[in-house]
Amino acid sequence: MSKSYSAPSDGTLYPTPTRPRLRWSDLSGRRVGIWGFGTEGRASVARLQAMGTTPAVIVDDRDVEGGGVPVMSFDRGGLEALADCDVIIKTPGVTRYSTRFRTLADKGIPIVGGLALWLEERDLSQVVCVTGTKGKSTTSAIVGHMLRGLGKSPFVGGNIGLPPWDPNVDHERHDCWIIETSSYQATDVSVSPPVVAVTSLSQDHIDWHGGSPENYYRDKLSVCRQPGADLTVANGDDKLIRDRSGLLGPRVLWVSSAEASPSWIRSIKLPGSHNQMNVLIAAACVRAMGVAGADRDEALQDALRGFEGLESRLNLIGEAGGVTFVDDSLSTNVLPTLAALDSFPGRRIALIVGGYDRQIDYAPLGVALRDRKHPTAVHTLPDSGPRIRAAIEAVDGTPPVTDHDDLRSAVRAAFAWASPDGIVLLSPAAPSFGHFADYRDRSAAFRRAFDECARG
């Protein structure tokens, strides 16, 4: 779906919306509407069709092809069509704080998410949900890699990869489920698995969460405390998480880098101390699952071997004229961008930031740039570029900032500044909406720009 929201901007803290408890199997014979026809919407349509149920209507912000089922836009009666349904399955991009959502909910229509429907019918003892502002994708991938090394057959998906209810997922192949859970998905979840991990917390998606940072924190952490919740594995170094410990589960296992940790953690081939924390949290999750061998550090070390990180997460894509190009397109928030800057101590960095403007606070980026001890230049992209520049320039002693109209021109300017031995770092601290199809498309554009620089 497109990312146009009608959420209030006054910071109102709404009561937590009702979370209907329904399973996929409950939808047979009911008039089901699909709200949003992105990745999850298409998976939900396919799941219903595999059950022998045809969606009554698919509604999206735009007219698209629906695979034989009419797709309506709101301009063509979509809201009225949804109001005629028994149940609505919404995509995560649909905010519960929008006027449209409240209009439909006030009619008493259950509005559910695909993940919530799936969790309600799973053996939750074999499920781990991983959330956090940054680190959740990497941590989910590490948990899955460790489990495979310990002889399990995990599925890793959710906010990354396939939705677990997609008919293309072979449930017979998997004996455990690692589900990366976004703040959007967390608002739908009606049950929690016994183990939930929280990797970090900072402002994000403020527009989606009713214009309030506290809404965002509460909504994201709500996956820790639904029925079935037991243990939250949490980043003990993160002050925002500690300050909101009351929003976590019945029991909390605080993971801290200040405590004694296995020596092998420091030898992992992932840049940055934040990735060492991701490994510690992943190891704690695997232990909490009671997997055979997980109680031995040597077994976990062996299980971690071969893990090389995620696509578009601090990936070295090459060198041109002595300048290193690093793709961190998966960074859509300030926190991972700060971690990216910290991952290259002693290096000159030309930082490329900006994208879809979610109205988050960029002041921490200005402070980090002021305090960085090595030369740095900042090149910004639309739409949030001017606001990022203003936030940086409001802090005395920050490096130069230049606005650009597109990624290609930003890369060319960053390359010129970083020569002959610096780093061009794409770590946007913003989503790609409106300019690219997704973060992978943005990564591909960055690689094309790198290729141009390499050719000279």
N, C-alpha and C positions, 0 to 999 in steps of 0.2 A: 504494500500500500504506500501511497505517498505519505509524507510526514507532516501533514497540516492538522494541527490540533485546535480544539476549541476549549481547552482547559482554562480556568480562571487564572489571572495573573496577579491576584492580590495576596498570594501566599496562604490562602485558607487551608487549614488542616482539617480535612473531611474525616468523618468516622470511617473505619475500615469497611469497605463494601462487603456485603454478604457473599459467601463463597458456596454456591450450590454444590452438593455432593452427589455427583452423577458419574456413571461409568459409561464407556462406549457401548456396552451391551444394553444399557438402558434406553438407547436411542432408536432401537428397532421399532418401526411402526409409528414413529413420531414425525411431525412436520419440523424438519431441522433446517435452519438457515445458517449459511456460512458468511461471516463478516470479515472480509479481508482475503485477498486471493494471492498472497505471496507464497513463500516456501511452506509455511505451516498450513495455510488455507488449502493449498493443493494437496498436501498430505491428508488433511481431514476429509476432503472430497473423495480421495482415493480410498480411505479407510471406510467411509460410509458405503461407497459402491461395492467394496469387497464384502461388506455385511449384507448386501442386497438392498440397501437403502439409497434412494436418490435424493440429494439435497433439494429442498423445496425452492430455494433461491440462493444465489451467491451475490453478495453485494461488495463492491469495492469503490474506492474514491474515483476510479477511472474505468472506462470501458475496455475490457480485455476479453480474450477468447477463453471460454470456460470448459473446453473439452466436451462439448455437447450439452452442457447445462448453461442456461442464460446467466450472464453476469450483468448486474444492474449497477449503475452509478447512483449516488444519492440525488443527483440532479434529475434522475429519471424515475423517481419513486422508490429508491432503495430502502429508505427508512420505513415507509409504509409497508413494504413487503416483509421486512424483518419483524415488524410489529404483528404480523399475521402468523408467526411461527410459534411452535410449542417450546422449542429450545434454540438458542443461538450459540454457535461455536465461533468464538472470536479469535483472530490472529493476535499475537502479542503486541503488534503495533497499535492496536486499538486501546486508547487509554480509558480507564474506568472513571476518570475525572471529567470526561467530555459531556457536553450537553446531550449529544445523541445517546450516549450510554445511559445517562440518568433518565432520559425520556423512556427508553425501552425497559430499563430495570423497574421504573415506577409502575409499569403495566403488569409487573409480576412475572415477566418472562425470564426463566433461568438463562444467564449468560455465562458460558463456561469456556475454558481454554482446553486445547487438546492435551496438554501435559497433565492437567488436573484429571481429565477423564482417564488417562492412561495410568496415573499413579493410583487411582482408586481401585484398580483391578489387579495391581501387581503384588507380589510378595516383597514388601518393603524392606525386609531384612537383607535383601540382595541389591538394594538401591542406595546410592550415595548422591546427594545433590551438592553441587559446588557453586557457590556464588561469590560475589565480590566486585568492587568497581574495577579493579585490575587484577590480573593473575588467575582469573577463573578458568580461562581457556587453557593456559599452560598447565595449571594444576590438574585439571581434568585429564589432559593428555598424559601427564606424568603418572597419575593414578592408574590409568588404563595400561600404560606401558609396564609399570611395576606388576600389576596383576597378571599380565600375560607372562612376564618373567617368572612368576610364582606358579604357573600352571593353570591359571584361570582363563576363561574366554569372555572377556568383558565387551560390552557395547559402550562406546563413548559417543555421546551425541547430545541433542537438546538444542541449546543455543548455538552450538557448533555441529557440523555434520548433519545427519538426518534426524528429524523428529522421531522418537522411539515408536510412535504409533503408525509410522509410514508402512504400508503393506510390503514395501521392498525390504524391510528389516526382517530377517529370519530369526524369530524368537527362539527357535530350537537350537541355534548355534551358540547362544549366549547364556552364561550362568550368573552374570552380575551386570549391573547397569550403572554407569557413571554419567550423570546428567548435569551438564552445565546449565545453570538456571539464571536467567537475566532478571532484573528488577521487574520488567514487564511480565514475565512468566510467573514470578513469585506472587503477584497480586491475584493470580487465578488459582494457585495451588490450595487444595482443600485438605490434604493430608501431608505429613512430613515423614520421610524415612528416618530410621533411628539415628543415622549419621548424616550431618550436614556440615560442610566446610565453608568458612567465610575468610577470604584471602585478604581483603582490604576494604577501605571505605573512604570515599571522598565524594564531593558533589558531582552529580551526573544526571542527565535526563530530567532536569528540573521542570521543563515545560510539560513533559508527559505526566509528571507526578503533581499536577495541580499548582505548579509555580512555587512549591515549598521544598527546600532541602530536607526538612524533617519528614515530610511525606515520603521522599525518596528513601531515606534511611529506614524508616519504619516499614515501608513496602518491601524493600529488598530483604530485610532481615526477617520478614514474616514467614519465609520458608523454613525458618529454624523452629517455629513454635506452633505449627498446626497439629491436630491430633496425630499421635504416633511419634512425635518428636522425643528424642532422648538426649543425644550428645551433639554439641556443636564444637567442631574443631576450629579454633579462631586464632587469627594472627594477633599475638599478644603484644607485638611492637606497634600496633596501630592504635593511636589514642582515640580516634573516633569510634572504633569498635569497643574499646574498653569503656568509654564513657556511656555507651549504650548497651551495656551488658544485660540490662533488664529486658532487652528485646531479643535475647538469644534463647536457647533451649533450656530445658530443666537442668542439664549438666553442661559445663563448659570446660573444654581442654584448651588451655592457653598455650600456644606454641610461640616460644620466644628465642630470638637469636642470642640473647644474653646468657641463656642457660647452656650447659654443656651439650654439644651436639656431635654426632659422629664425624670423625676426621674426613671421611670420604665425601661429605657434603661439599667441602671446599674444593674438591677436585672435579666437580661436574663441569661439562663443557657448555655452560650457558652463561652469558655475560650478566654481571650485576648481582648485588647482594639480594635483590628482591627475588631472583630466581632460586637462590639458596633457601629463602623462606618458602617459596612454592614447593620445593622438594621436601622440606620438613613437614609442611602441612599434608602433602600427599602421603608421605610415609606414615603419619599419624592416622590418616583415614584408612589406609590399608591395614594397619594394626587393629584399629577399632572394628573393622569388618571381621576380624578373627580368622584371617586367611593363614593357612599353614605356612610356616616359615617367616611370617611377617614380624615375629618377635625377635628375629636375629638380624643385627645390622649387616652382617656379611651377606645374608640372603637378599636383603633389600638393595645393597650395593650392586650385587650381581644382576638383580632384576632391572636396575636402572640403566645398565650398560646399553649403549647404542641409541639412547634418546638424544635427538638432535634439535629439539625445539620445534616451534610451529611456523608455518608459512606466514610471512609478513610480520613476524615478531622478532625484531632485532636481527634480521637476516642480512648477512654480508652478501651483496650481489656482485661485487667486483671492484676493481680499481681502474682509474683512468688518470694518466699523468701523475701518478703518485697519490691521488686523492681516493679515499675509501668511500664507497657508497653503501649505506645501510638502510634497509627497508623495514620500517616499523609502522606500516600502514594500519595494522590492527589496533594501534593506539588511538582511542577515540575520547580520551579524557586527559586532564592535566596530570593525574597521578602516574600513569605509565610513561608519559613524556618526561617527567622528572626522573623516573627510574632509568629511562634511556640515556639522559644526559649524564647520570651518575655512572653509567656502565662503561664510559670511555674516559677515565681520569687521565689527565696529562695531555689530551689531544685537543687540537683546535677543531671546533665544530661549527658548521653552517647548518642551522636548524630550520627545517621547513614545517610550518604549523598552519592550521586553519582548515575550515570546512563548514559543514552545516552548523549553524549557531544554535546551541541548546541553552544559551543564557547562563552557562556555568561561570563561576568566579575564576578568572585567570590571574588574579593577583599573586597566588603562590608561584606561578611560573616566572613572574617578574622578580620576585625575591630570590628564587633559585638562580636565575641568570645573573643577578647582581652579585651573588655570593660565589659564583663559579670562578675558580682561580685561573682558568685558562681562556684564551681568546675565543669569543663566540660571536656569531652574527645570526640574526633572525630574519627569515623571509616568510611572509605571510600570504595565505591564500583566501579567496572568498569562501563563504560569506562572513565568517567570523574574524577575518584578518584585521580589519580596522579596529574592532573592539579588543582583540588581543594586543595589537600595537599600543592602544591607549592604556591598557592595563600594565603593560611592560614599562612604557614611558612614564607612568605615574610613580614608578619606583626610581629614586635617584641612583645613578651609577650603573644603569643597565646598558647592555651593548646596543649597537645600531639595529634598527628594524626597518625593513623595506617591504612595502606591499606589492603584490603582483596580481595580475589578472588571471593567471593560469599556472598549472604545475610546471609546464615545460619552461616558461620564462624564469620561474623561481629556481629550478634546478640549474639552469645555465648561469644565473647570477651567483648561486651558492657555490657552484664549481669554480667559478673565477675567483671568488673570495678564498675558498679553501685551499687552492693551489699554493705550494706544491705538495703538501704532506698532511692535509687536514682530512676531515670527515664531512661528507654531505649526509645528513641524517633526516630522513622523512619520518617524523613522529608527530602527526597532525594535531593531537589533542582534540579531535573533532571527528564526527562521522563524515562519510563521503556523500550523503544524500544530496541530490540536486545537481551534482557535478559528475558523479561516477555511479555505475550500477551498484557497486559495493566496494569493500576494502580491497578485494582482489583486483578489481578493475583499476583502482587507484594504484595498486602495486605495479600492474602491468604498464600503466602510463609512466610511472617512475622508472621502470626498467628501460622503456623506450627512450626516455630522456637521457638515461645513463649511456645507452648505446650511442646516442648522438655525440655525447661528450667524449666517449672513447674513440669515436671515429675522427674527432677533431674538427 
